[in-house]
Amino acid sequence: MSVIPHQPSDVGEAKKEWSWQLPEMWASLAIVAMWLAVLFDAVWGPDFVSSTTGGSTTTIPSSIIVEVFAYLGTRVVARYGFGRERRE
């Protein structure tokens, strides 16, 4: 009769690895959603139109304003979502 030693299970490590990757996944999805909003606003969004009393008009795409906020949001989400200094 032979004895087979039981090896330690790696189930705990797999669960720990998955929970470690979860914030990166949500951060990536949030960044993609922000930039998709910029894309859709650039394609189908309205423009800001300013006219003066002299008759001249200025047209600015609204996606420029949305892009500024998406850039700032991307920086914040990336800092907290992909940060390496985590407490465990």
HELIX and SHEET records of a PDB file:
HELIX    1   1 VAL A   11  TRP A   44  1                                  34    
HELIX    2   2 SER A   62  GLY A   81  1                                  20    
SHEET    1   A 2 ASP A  47  SER A  51  0                                        
SHEET    2   A 2 THR A  57  PRO A  61 -1                                        
END                                                                             
